[in-house]
Amino acid sequence: MENTGLVVLPVFHYVDPSDVRNHRKTFAEAFDKHEESFKDNMGNIKTWKAALTKVADLVGWDLRDKYESKVIQEIIGRICTELYHKFSSAYEAPIGMDSRVEEMLGSYLGKGLGDVCFVGICGMGGMGKTTFAQEIYRRISSNFEASNFIANVREETKNKDPVSLQKQLLSKILMEGEINIWNVCEGTNVIRKRLYNNKIFIVLDDVEWNGMIIREWKGKE
């Protein structure tokens, strides 16, 4: 991780991260055995201990209080996000886009990261709003636990039941192929319950506005 820039995503498979960090219990027993086996090369032991201490301080997954299936979905989602961010880094933004994106990130999306923030991008057709939104999404989506870019919302709502958009939103974020929602009200409740208390970034492209360009809400829901 330190030498090559690799991303480490630790999974604590029914072990206490504090035991990993402090080399206690089974880890202490294992190191006692290693110290006997590697008497002539104690440098390796020190390196391994230091590595375990560092990995226990990284943000990862602790399976002791969670369902394995849910953790697997979270891991897959995180890996997909990391890969998307890595491969999209070679993409070059259109000329003149950088300054506009940096202004948006600094002025609006950089505020109150623990709060709920709504930002609207408005203007005449053909001005590059979608490209602008895609570039913002590309740059910061990996900073969230989950993200989704839903395109052509206006057309989708004209030709399909809004429930299909709710399913599309949940399917990508929750990494579930089949989402059972039968009406808009039920979908709203499912979204509220399943996404509550998660750090999520959602972009809705081409939507109808009520004239309000930008608004922020300092709520916690």
N, C-alpha and C positions, 0 to 999 in steps of 0.2 A: 504493500500500500504506500509506504513512504518513498520507496526507490523508483517505482514504476507508475504510480498514480492509479493502481487498481482499486476498485471499490470493494470493500469488505462488508458483507451483510451477515452478522453473526446470528445463529439460531441456537438458543439455549434449550436443548431437548431434555426437558424435565430435570434440569439442574439449576441451582440458584446462581445467578450471575455474580453475587457477592462471594460465593465459594470459589468461582473461577478467578475472580479478581484477587482474592486473598490466599488462594491455593490451600483451601481447607477441605476436610473430609476426604472423599475419594481422590481429589487432586493432590492432597498432601500425601496420601498413601502411594500414589503413582510416582510422585517426585522422589519419595524415599527410595523406591526401587530403582529409579533412573540414576540416582546419585551413587548407588552401589554399582550399577552397570557401567556408568561413565565416569569412574573415578579419575581417569587420566584426561578427561576432557570436560571439566566442570563449566567451561565457557558456554557449552551448548545448553546446559541446565539453566544458567542465568538468562540466556537468550530466550528460551522457551517460557520461563517464568515471566519475563518482561512482556513477551508477546501476549500471554494470557491476561495479564493485567490490563494491557492496552485494549484488547478486543472486548473485554468486559465493560469498558467505558464507552464503547460504540453503541449507537442506537440499533437495536436488533429486535428479535422476537423471543419472548419467554413463553414456552408452551405449558407451563404448570397450571395456568388458570384459563386456558383457551382450548377451543376445539381445533384439532389438527387441520381439518378441512378448511377452516376459516383462515388459519395461519398460512396454509399453502397458497390460498387465493391472494393473500396480502403479499406474500413473497413474490409470486409470479407478477403481480401488478407492479411491484417496486422494480423488479428486474426489467420489465418491459419499458417502464419509464426511464430507467437509467440507459438502456440501449437506445431508446428514441433520442434522448438528450445527446448521447455520444455521437451517433451517426448524423444527427441533424446539425452538429457543430460545424461541419464542413460547408454547410449552406451559407451563401453570401446574401445578405439582405439587399433589397433594391437600393439604389443610390438615393441618399437623402432620408432613408428610413431610420438610421441609427439615432439621430438627434431627436426625432419625434418619439421613438420608443423609449429612449432614456428619460425624456421629459415626463412621459406617462408613468414610467416605473418610479421615478423620483417624487413626482408630485402627488400621485394618487395611490398606486398600488404598493408603494413603499411605506404607507402609513398604517398604523394599527394592525399589524399582522395577526394579532390575536382576535381581532374583531371581524364582523361581517362587512364586506365592502362591495358596493354595486357601482360599476363604472359603465357609462354608455358612450359609444362612439357614433356620432351622428353626422350626416352630411348628404350631399347629392350623390346619386348613383354614379359609379365610375371613378370616384375619387380615391379608391384604394383602401376602403375601410376594412374589407375582408383580409386583404394582404397585411394590413397593419395589425389586425387582431391575431392573425396567424403567427406573425413574428413575435408578438408579445407572448402568445401561448408557447411557442417554441423555446423561448428564453427562460421562462419561469415555471413551466408546468412540473418540472422535476423537483421543485421545492415543496411540492404538496404530496400528501398521502395518496391522493387520487386526482385525476383530471379528465376532462372530456371536452372536445370541441364539436359542437353540433351545428352543422351547416344547413343553410336553406330552410330555416325555421318557418318563414312565411309560407313557402310552397308546401312544406310538410303539413302545416296546420290546415291548409286549404284542401288538400287532397286526401288527408288521412285523419283519423281520430286522434286528438291530442294524447290519448293513452299511449299511442305508438312512440311519441317523443319521450314520454315518461319511462317507457320500457328501454328505449335507446340510452337514455341518461343513466339509468340504474345498471343496465347490462355491462356497460363499459367500466363504470366506476367500481362495481362490486365483483367484476370478473365472473359473472354468472350468465350462462347461455340462455336460460329460460326464466323470465320474470313473469309471475302470474299477477296481473292487474286487470280488473274488469271495468273500472270506470275512473274518471278523473279524480273524484273525491278520494277513492281508495288509493290511487296512485300518489296523491299529495300526502296522505298519511304515511304511506310506505317510505316515501322520500324523506319525510321529517324524521321518522323513527330510525331508518337505516343509516342516514348520513349525519345524524346528530352527533355533535362533539368531535367531528372529523375535520381535518384541514384539507379542503377540497377547492379546486379551481375549475370553474365551468365557463365556457364561452358559448353564447347563443348567437349565431350569425344570421343577419337579415331578419330582424324582428320589428314589430310595430312598437312605436314609442308614444307616450302621452305628452310629448313636448319637453319632458325633463331630461336634460342632457346628462348630468352627473349627480348622483346622490350617494351619500354614505350613511350607513346605519351602524351605530356603535353597540348593537346587541350582541348577545353571546349564543343565540340559537342558530 
